[in-house]
Amino acid sequence: MQNTAYGASFAGGAFDLESFFKRPQTILRILCWLFSIVVFATITAEGYTNDPPHPENKCMYNNHGSACSYGVGIGVLAFVACVIFFLLDAYFPQISNAKDRRYIVLGDLAFSAVWTFLWFVCFCLLANQWAKTDDSFKSRTDAAQAGIAFSFFSICSWGLLTYFALGRYKQGLTDLNQDYTDPAHDHTSPYPPEYPSSDVPGGYQQSPFSSQGPTGPGEYQPPTY
């Protein structure tokens, strides 16, 4: 008998904090959260320069403003999503409705897959623009390379989250796939049918406990006084 649904036990069990933080999905979620902080924090703090050669704010990635904005936007949204899904992961075993669990797992799967692709785009964009950047921005090499490197790490971490979410979804379908057979149509059932058999004419079957008439002279007769 199955006692799990979508990778978590049925509602009502005690929450095990230690086991929760040892789960690969929880560890990956924390890593994705940290990577997103590094990307948007480095771009926000050091991604724009107004040094004497560039008195106005310019993006350190080849002065490509869209590159900096894209990296910050993807990082901030990933940060918020990690917090939300982390809380949902903690609350997930307390959800008793299988449909609600299914929606959460599907949302995690879809978001993780999309953000894996968006981080790939971010990595390609930042790396390409940094390769075209002139020497006047090279003083911020560490910050620029950190944004590129952690964008690449985010591809791997979010890709693994997609893999685990897909596994949870498939496991949920397996856990809830229980065949049901109507006992009235189950010929192997040890119980007699509730309704009279159609083989008896008129559908009538005499009860085995109904009274019967005299069967012969051997029947007992009470004495008379």
C-alpha positions in Angstrom: 0.0 0.0 0.0 1.5 3.4 -1.0 2.1 5.9 1.8 3.5 8.7 -0.3 2.3 11.2 -2.9 4.6 13.2 -5.1 7.7 12.3 -3.1 6.4 13.2 0.4 4.5 11.3 3.0 0.8 11.8 3.5 -0.3 14.7 5.7 -0.3 14.3 9.4 3.3 13.2 9.9 5.8 15.1 12.0 8.2 17.5 10.3 11.8 16.3 10.4 14.0 19.4 10.1 17.2 17.5 9.9 16.0 15.2 7.1 14.5 18.2 5.3 17.9 20.0 5.1 19.6 16.8 4.0 17.4 16.4 0.9 19.2 17.1 -2.3 16.4 19.3 -3.5 16.8 21.5 -0.4 20.5 21.8 -0.8 20.1 22.8 -4.5 17.5 25.3 -3.6 19.9 27.0 -1.1 22.7 27.0 -3.7 20.4 28.6 -6.3 19.5 31.2 -3.8 23.1 32.0 -3.0 24.1 32.0 -6.7 21.3 34.5 -7.5 22.5 36.8 -4.7 26.1 36.8 -6.1 24.9 37.6 -9.6 22.6 40.5 -8.9 24.7 41.8 -6.0 27.9 42.0 -8.0 26.2 43.7 -10.9 24.3 46.1 -8.7 27.3 47.0 -6.6 30.1 47.0 -9.2 28.4 46.5 -12.5 28.1 50.1 -13.3 31.0 52.6 -13.4 31.4 56.3 -13.5 35.2 56.5 -13.4 36.9 59.5 -15.0 36.9 57.8 -18.5 33.2 57.3 -18.1 31.7 60.1 -16.0 28.2 58.7 -16.6 27.0 55.4 -15.3 27.9 52.7 -17.8 27.5 48.9 -17.6 30.9 47.1 -17.2 29.8 44.5 -19.8 30.8 46.5 -22.9 28.5 49.3 -21.8 25.6 47.1 -22.7 22.9 48.3 -20.4 20.6 45.4 -21.3 23.2 42.9 -20.1 23.4 44.4 -16.6 19.6 44.9 -16.4 19.0 41.3 -17.5 21.4 39.8 -15.0 19.9 41.8 -12.2 16.3 41.0 -13.2 17.0 37.3 -13.5 18.9 37.2 -10.3 16.3 39.0 -8.2 13.4 36.9 -9.6 15.4 33.7 -8.9 16.1 34.9 -5.4 12.4 35.5 -4.7 11.3 32.2 -6.3 13.9 30.2 -4.2 12.4 31.6 -1.0 8.8 30.8 -2.1 9.6 27.2 -3.3 11.7 26.7 -0.2 8.7 27.5 2.0 6.5 25.3 -0.1 8.9 22.4 0.2 8.8 22.8 4.0 5.0 22.9 4.0 4.5 20.3 1.3 4.1 17.2 3.6 1.2 19.0 5.4 -0.8 19.3 2.2 -3.4 16.6 2.2 -4.9 17.4 -1.3 -3.1 15.4 -4.0 -4.2 17.9 -6.7 -2.6 20.8 -4.7 0.6 18.8 -4.5 0.4 18.2 -8.2 0.1 21.9 -9.0 3.0 22.8 -6.8 5.2 20.1 -8.4 4.2 21.2 -11.9 4.9 24.8 -11.0 8.3 23.9 -9.6 9.0 21.9 -12.7 8.0 24.6 -15.2 9.7 27.4 -13.3 13.0 25.5 -12.9 13.0 24.5 -16.6 12.4 28.1 -17.7 15.0 29.6 -15.3 17.5 27.0 -16.5 17.1 28.4 -20.0 17.1 32.0 -18.8 20.3 31.5 -16.9 21.9 30.0 -20.0 20.9 33.1 -21.9 22.3 35.3 -19.1 25.6 33.4 -19.2 26.0 33.7 -22.9 25.0 37.4 -22.9 27.4 38.4 -20.1 30.3 36.3 -21.5 29.8 37.6 -25.0 29.6 41.3 -23.9 32.6 40.9 -21.6 34.7 39.5 -24.4 34.0 42.7 -26.4 34.6 45.1 -23.5 37.5 47.5 -23.9 40.4 47.9 -21.4 38.8 50.9 -19.7 36.5 48.5 -17.8 39.1 45.9 -17.0 39.6 47.2 -13.5 36.3 45.4 -12.6 37.5 42.0 -13.9 36.7 40.2 -10.6 33.1 41.4 -10.4 32.4 40.8 -14.1 33.9 37.3 -14.0 32.0 36.5 -10.8 28.7 37.4 -12.5 29.6 35.2 -15.5 30.8 32.2 -13.4 27.8 32.2 -11.1 25.5 32.5 -14.0 27.0 29.3 -15.3 26.7 27.6 -11.9 23.1 28.6 -11.8 22.5 26.8 -15.1 23.7 23.6 -13.4 21.8 24.0 -10.2 18.5 25.0 -11.8 18.9 22.1 -14.3 19.2 19.7 -11.4 16.2 21.2 -9.7 14.3 20.6 -13.0 15.5 16.9 -12.9 14.3 16.4 -9.3 11.0 18.1 -10.0 10.4 15.8 -12.9 11.2 12.9 -10.7 8.7 14.0 -8.1 6.0 14.4 -10.7 6.6 10.9 -12.2 6.7 9.5 -8.7 3.4 11.1 -7.8 1.7 9.6 -10.9 3.0 6.2 -9.9 2.0 6.5 -6.2 -1.6 7.5 -7.1 -2.0 5.0 -10.0 -4.2 2.4 -8.2 -6.5 0.2 -10.2 -10.1 0.0 -8.8 -12.4 -2.9 -9.7 -16.1 -2.8 -9.0 -16.9 -5.8 -6.8 -20.2 -6.4 -8.7 -18.1 -7.1 -11.8 -15.3 -9.0 -10.1 -15.8 -12.7 -10.8 -13.1 -13.7 -8.3 -14.9 -12.0 -5.3 -15.7 -14.5 -2.5 -19.0 -12.8 -1.7 -22.2 -13.8 -3.4 -23.8 -11.3 -5.8 -26.1 -8.8 -4.1 -28.8 -9.1 -6.8 -30.5 -12.2 -8.1 -28.9 -14.0 -11.0 -30.3 -13.4 -14.4 -30.3 -17.2 -15.0 -33.4 -17.7 -12.9 -36.6 -17.1 -14.9 -38.2 -13.8 -13.9 -35.2 -12.9 -11.9 -36.7 -14.6 -8.8 -34.8 -16.8 -6.4 -36.4 -18.5 -3.4 -34.9 -17.7 -0.1 -33.3 -20.7 1.6 -35.1 -19.8 4.9 -38.6 -19.6 3.5 -41.2 -22.0 5.0 -42.1 -25.1 3.1 -45.3 -27.2 3.1 -45.6 -30.7 4.5 -43.1 -33.1 3.0 -44.7 -36.5 4.0 -46.1 -38.7 6.8 -42.9 -38.7 8.7 -43.4 -35.1 9.8 -43.9 -34.6 13.5 -47.5 -34.1 14.8 -48.3 -32.8 18.2 -50.3 -35.2 20.5 -54.0 -34.5 21.4 -55.4 -34.7 24.9 
